[in-house]
Amino acid sequence: MAVYTEVSFEVLEALLEHYDVGAPTSFKGIAEGVENSNYLLQTTKGNFILTLYEKRVAATDLPFFLSLMRHLAAQGLPCPIPVMSKSGATTAQVNGRPAAILTFLEGLSLRRPQPAQCHAAGEALAQLHVAGQGFGMTRPNALGPGGWHALVEATRNEADRVQEGLAALITRGHDQLLAHWPHGLACGIIHADLFPDNVLFVDGAVSGLIDFYFACNDALAYDLAVMLNAWCFEGDGSFNVTKSRALLKGYRRVRELDAAELAAMPVLCAGAALRFTLTRLYDWLHPDPGAFVRPKDPREFARALRFHLSVRSAGEYGI
């Protein structure tokens, strides 16, 4: 979450005339993340999040994202629910940006989750995959293998300015992964970005999953690979197999992985690492001067990519 577009109190008041959410009592920007503009809105009827969609979030994708959250919430998954306006709309225009008001979820994200939290988060991911069954809309994964080539071409010439050897790494990773990318795995709705800052906890239990704006249809095991990258590397770049084992055990407690998914895990993990290396590298090389936060360092996932490219079997992840 972040703030790119400022919203005045006068603009807010005009917006809220179209909603039955009460009178505003507090309104402040949330200066985290790199994708959308987010505000914490407190009113006489409760707490909400106002999101203005920017950068990679296309207005044409919003019906998918917002309908998905309503579907998942109806299935019992703890996620934000888009608030409908008095006319029944789930989106509005705010300062030239498509926007939505969503319910606020209690809880805190963890900077350094421990194995118990990894286990709980793995369970939550599997619950999301189960809850997504029956959702009638589809959206391709624009940042899957088909989208990597354009990002490689857009970053390769300047990649070594960020880290020596990075251009060769992303080229090698791209070519190697496309040649070995698995097909025919179980597919469905995936979150595609379930980092620790997108999982909320209260008293050690998952209280909410947020930020569904990369959600799409893809291999379910790829979503798990994203989590292994996001949750199981330490600050020094080392892979914590204890956390990985806990996360996988939590996931498999709800949804078992088949033999093909297990065998594909090293390639899927490397693919997830490449995806985040490329998007972070692009943002690093093309920063938004209007953003209140600095783009995230791509070198973190470059280290992860090197690790995954050396893995030979799923057993190295604690399976």
C-alpha positions as CSV (number, residue, x, y, z in Angstrom):
1,M,0.0,0.0,0.0
2,A,1.1,3.6,-0.7
3,V,0.0,7.1,-1.6
4,Y,0.6,8.4,-5.1
5,T,-2.5,10.6,-5.5
6,E,-3.5,13.0,-2.7
7,V,-7.2,13.2,-1.7
8,S,-8.4,16.4,0.0
9,F,-11.0,16.3,2.7
10,E,-13.4,18.2,0.4
11,V,-13.0,15.5,-2.3
12,L,-13.6,12.8,0.4
13,E,-16.8,14.4,1.7
14,A,-18.1,14.6,-1.9
15,L,-17.3,10.9,-2.4
16,L,-19.0,9.8,0.8
17,E,-22.2,11.4,-0.1
18,H,-22.7,8.4,-2.4
19,Y,-22.1,5.9,0.4
20,D,-23.9,4.9,3.6
21,V,-20.8,4.6,5.7
22,G,-21.3,7.4,8.1
23,A,-19.5,10.7,8.6
24,P,-15.7,10.8,8.4
25,T,-13.8,11.3,11.7
26,S,-10.3,10.5,10.5
27,F,-8.6,10.2,7.2
28,K,-4.9,9.5,6.6
29,G,-2.6,8.0,3.9
30,I,-0.9,4.6,4.3
31,A,2.7,5.0,3.1
32,E,3.6,1.4,2.4
33,G,4.0,-0.7,-0.8
34,V,4.4,0.4,-4.4
35,E,1.1,-0.2,-6.3
36,N,-1.9,1.8,-5.3
37,S,-2.9,4.9,-3.2
38,N,-4.5,3.8,0.1
39,Y,-6.1,5.7,2.9
40,L,-7.4,4.6,6.3
41,L,-10.9,6.1,6.6
42,Q,-12.6,6.2,10.0
43,T,-16.2,7.1,10.2
44,T,-19.1,7.1,12.7
45,K,-20.0,3.7,11.4
46,G,-16.6,2.0,11.4
47,N,-13.2,1.8,9.7
48,F,-12.6,1.4,6.0
49,I,-9.9,1.5,3.4
50,L,-10.2,3.9,0.4
51,T,-8.1,2.6,-2.5
52,L,-7.2,4.6,-5.6
53,Y,-6.0,2.3,-8.4
54,E,-2.8,3.2,-10.2
55,K,0.2,1.8,-12.1
56,R,-0.4,-1.8,-13.0
57,V,-4.0,-2.1,-11.9
58,A,-6.2,-1.6,-15.0
59,A,-9.7,-0.3,-14.6
60,T,-10.9,-3.1,-16.7
61,D,-9.6,-5.6,-14.2
62,L,-11.4,-4.1,-11.2
63,P,-14.7,-6.1,-11.7
64,F,-12.6,-9.3,-11.4
65,F,-10.7,-8.2,-8.3
66,L,-13.7,-6.8,-6.5
67,S,-16.1,-9.6,-7.4
68,L,-13.4,-12.1,-6.3
69,M,-13.2,-10.5,-2.8
70,R,-16.9,-10.7,-2.4
71,H,-16.9,-14.3,-3.5
72,L,-14.1,-15.3,-1.2
73,A,-15.7,-13.5,1.8
74,A,-19.0,-15.3,1.1
75,Q,-17.0,-18.6,1.3
76,G,-15.8,-17.6,4.8
77,L,-12.3,-16.4,3.8
78,P,-11.2,-13.3,5.9
79,C,-10.6,-10.7,3.2
80,P,-11.8,-7.1,2.5
81,I,-15.3,-6.7,1.1
82,P,-15.9,-3.9,-1.4
83,V,-18.6,-1.5,-0.1
84,M,-21.4,-0.7,-2.5
85,S,-22.5,2.8,-3.1
86,K,-26.2,3.8,-2.6
87,S,-26.6,3.1,-6.3
88,G,-25.1,-0.3,-6.1
89,A,-21.7,0.5,-7.7
90,T,-18.5,-0.9,-6.2
91,T,-16.2,1.7,-7.9
92,A,-16.1,5.5,-8.2
93,Q,-13.8,8.1,-9.8
94,V,-11.6,10.1,-7.4
95,N,-9.2,12.7,-8.8
96,G,-9.2,10.9,-12.1
97,R,-8.5,7.5,-10.7
98,P,-10.8,4.5,-10.3
99,A,-11.4,3.9,-6.6
100,A,-13.2,1.7,-4.1
101,I,-14.1,1.7,-0.4
102,L,-13.4,-1.6,1.3
103,T,-14.1,-2.9,4.8
104,F,-11.2,-2.7,7.2
105,L,-9.7,-5.9,8.8
106,E,-8.2,-6.0,12.2
107,G,-4.7,-7.4,12.7
108,L,-1.0,-6.7,12.1
109,S,1.3,-8.0,9.5
110,L,4.6,-9.6,10.6
111,R,8.0,-8.4,9.5
112,R,9.7,-11.6,10.6
113,P,7.2,-14.5,10.8
114,Q,8.2,-17.5,12.7
115,P,7.4,-21.2,11.7
116,A,4.1,-21.2,13.5
117,Q,2.9,-18.1,11.5
118,C,4.3,-19.7,8.3
119,H,2.2,-22.8,9.0
120,A,-0.9,-20.6,9.6
121,A,-0.3,-18.6,6.4
122,G,0.1,-21.8,4.4
123,E,-3.2,-23.0,5.7
124,A,-4.8,-19.7,4.7
125,L,-3.4,-19.9,1.2
126,A,-4.9,-23.4,0.7
127,Q,-8.2,-22.1,2.1
128,L,-8.1,-19.4,-0.5
129,H,-7.6,-21.9,-3.2
130,V,-10.5,-24.0,-2.0
131,A,-12.7,-20.9,-1.6
132,G,-11.9,-19.8,-5.1
133,Q,-13.5,-22.8,-6.6
134,G,-16.7,-21.9,-8.4
135,F,-15.8,-18.3,-9.0
136,G,-17.2,-17.6,-12.4
137,M,-14.7,-14.9,-13.7
138,T,-11.2,-15.5,-15.1
139,R,-8.1,-13.4,-15.5
140,P,-4.8,-14.6,-17.0
141,N,-1.6,-14.1,-15.1
142,A,0.0,-11.1,-17.0
143,L,3.2,-11.5,-15.0
144,G,3.6,-15.3,-15.7
145,P,6.1,-16.7,-18.2
146,G,4.4,-15.0,-21.1
147,G,5.1,-11.6,-19.6
148,W,8.7,-12.1,-18.6
149,H,10.3,-11.4,-22.0
150,A,9.1,-7.8,-22.2
151,L,10.4,-7.2,-18.6
152,V,13.8,-8.8,-19.5
153,E,14.1,-6.5,-22.5
154,A,13.1,-3.5,-20.6
155,T,15.7,-4.0,-17.8
156,R,18.6,-6.0,-19.2
157,N,20.7,-3.1,-20.5
158,E,20.8,-1.3,-17.2
159,A,20.6,-4.3,-14.8
160,D,24.3,-4.4,-14.1
161,R,24.1,-0.9,-12.8
162,V,22.0,-2.3,-10.0
163,Q,24.2,-5.4,-9.4
164,E,27.1,-6.8,-11.4
165,G,26.1,-9.9,-13.2
166,L,22.3,-9.3,-12.8
167,A,21.7,-9.0,-16.6
168,A,23.3,-12.4,-17.2
169,L,21.3,-13.9,-14.3
170,I,17.9,-12.8,-15.5
171,T,18.7,-13.8,-19.1
172,R,19.8,-17.3,-18.0
173,G,16.9,-17.7,-15.6
174,H,14.4,-16.6,-18.2
175,D,15.7,-19.0,-20.9
176,Q,16.2,-21.9,-18.6
177,L,12.7,-21.6,-17.0
178,L,10.8,-21.2,-20.2
179,A,12.5,-24.4,-21.4
180,H,11.4,-26.3,-18.3
181,W,8.2,-24.6,-17.3
182,P,5.6,-27.2,-16.2
183,H,2.2,-27.6,-17.8
184,G,-0.9,-29.4,-16.9
185,L,-0.8,-28.6,-13.1
186,A,-4.0,-28.0,-11.1
187,C,-5.2,-24.5,-11.8
188,G,-7.6,-22.1,-10.2
189,I,-7.7,-18.7,-8.5
190,I,-4.4,-17.6,-7.0
191,H,-3.5,-14.6,-5.0
192,A,0.0,-14.3,-6.7
193,D,1.3,-11.8,-4.1
194,L,0.8,-13.3,-0.6
195,F,3.8,-11.7,1.1
196,P,3.9,-11.3,4.9
197,D,2.6,-7.7,4.6
198,N,-0.6,-9.1,3.0
199,V,-1.4,-11.4,5.8
200,L,-2.8,-10.0,9.1
201,F,-2.6,-11.8,12.4
202,V,-4.4,-11.4,15.7
203,D,-3.1,-13.5,18.7
204,G,-1.1,-15.7,16.3
205,A,-4.1,-16.6,14.1
206,V,-4.6,-15.3,10.6
207,S,-7.2,-12.5,10.7
208,G,-7.1,-11.3,7.2
209,L,-5.7,-11.7,3.7
210,I,-5.4,-8.4,1.7
211,D,-4.2,-6.8,-1.5
212,F,-5.8,-9.1,-4.2
213,Y,-4.7,-6.9,-7.1
214,F,-2.5,-9.5,-8.7
215,A,-5.0,-12.2,-8.3
216,C,-5.6,-14.3,-11.5
217,N,-6.0,-17.9,-12.8
218,D,-2.9,-20.0,-12.8
219,A,-1.3,-23.1,-11.3
220,L,-2.1,-23.3,-7.6
221,A,1.4,-24.6,-6.8
222,Y,2.8,-21.5,-8.3
223,D,1.0,-19.5,-5.6
224,L,2.7,-21.7,-3.0
225,A,6.1,-21.0,-4.7
226,V,5.5,-17.3,-4.4
227,M,4.9,-17.8,-0.6
228,L,8.1,-19.9,-0.2
229,N,10.0,-17.0,-1.7
230,A,8.3,-14.3,0.4
231,W,8.2,-16.1,3.8
232,C,11.2,-18.4,4.0
233,F,14.3,-16.3,3.2
234,E,16.2,-14.6,6.0
235,G,17.7,-11.1,5.9
236,D,21.1,-12.5,5.0
237,G,19.7,-14.3,2.0
238,S,19.7,-17.8,3.5
239,F,16.8,-20.1,2.9
240,N,15.1,-21.2,6.2
241,V,14.0,-24.8,5.6
242,T,12.2,-24.9,8.9
243,K,9.9,-22.1,7.9
244,S,9.4,-23.7,4.4
245,R,8.5,-27.1,6.0
246,A,6.0,-25.4,8.3
247,L,4.4,-23.4,5.4
248,L,4.1,-26.5,3.2
249,K,2.7,-28.6,6.1
250,G,0.1,-25.9,6.8
251,Y,-0.9,-25.8,3.1
252,R,-1.1,-29.6,2.8
253,R,-3.2,-29.8,5.9
254,V,-6.0,-28.2,3.8
255,R,-5.1,-29.2,0.2
256,E,-2.7,-32.0,-0.7
257,L,-0.1,-31.5,-3.4
258,D,0.0,-34.2,-6.1
259,A,3.2,-35.7,-7.5
260,A,3.4,-33.4,-10.5
261,E,3.1,-30.3,-8.2
262,L,5.8,-31.6,-5.9
263,A,8.2,-32.3,-8.7
264,A,7.7,-28.9,-10.3
265,M,8.3,-26.9,-7.1
266,P,12.0,-26.0,-7.8
267,V,11.1,-24.6,-11.3
268,L,8.0,-22.8,-9.9
269,C,10.0,-21.3,-7.1
270,A,12.7,-20.1,-9.5
271,G,9.9,-18.6,-11.7
272,A,8.4,-16.7,-8.8
273,A,11.8,-15.4,-7.9
274,L,12.4,-14.3,-11.4
275,R,9.0,-12.5,-11.6
276,F,9.7,-10.4,-8.5
277,T,13.3,-9.7,-9.6
278,L,12.1,-8.4,-12.9
279,T,9.2,-6.3,-11.6
280,R,11.3,-4.8,-8.7
281,L,14.1,-4.2,-11.1
282,Y,11.8,-2.3,-13.5
283,D,10.4,-0.2,-10.7
284,W,13.9,0.5,-9.4
285,L,15.1,1.7,-12.8
286,H,11.9,3.6,-13.5
287,P,10.9,5.2,-10.2
288,D,7.7,7.2,-9.9
289,P,8.7,10.7,-8.8
290,G,5.3,11.2,-7.3
291,A,5.5,8.2,-5.0
292,F,6.0,8.7,-1.2
293,V,7.9,5.4,-0.9
294,R,11.1,4.0,-2.6
295,P,10.7,1.0,-4.8
296,K,11.8,-2.3,-3.3
297,D,15.3,-3.7,-3.8
298,P,15.4,-6.3,-6.6
299,R,18.6,-7.9,-5.3
300,E,16.7,-9.7,-2.6
301,F,14.9,-11.9,-5.2
302,A,18.0,-12.1,-7.4
303,R,19.6,-14.0,-4.5
304,A,16.6,-16.2,-4.2
305,L,16.7,-16.9,-7.9
306,R,20.3,-18.0,-7.7
307,F,19.3,-20.4,-4.8
308,H,16.3,-21.9,-6.7
309,L,18.3,-22.4,-9.9
310,S,20.6,-24.7,-7.9
311,V,17.9,-26.8,-6.3
312,R,17.5,-30.2,-7.7
313,S,14.5,-31.7,-5.9
314,A,11.5,-30.6,-3.8
315,G,13.1,-32.3,-0.8
316,E,15.4,-29.3,-0.4
317,Y,12.3,-27.3,0.6
318,G,11.6,-29.6,3.5
319,I,9.0,-31.7,1.7
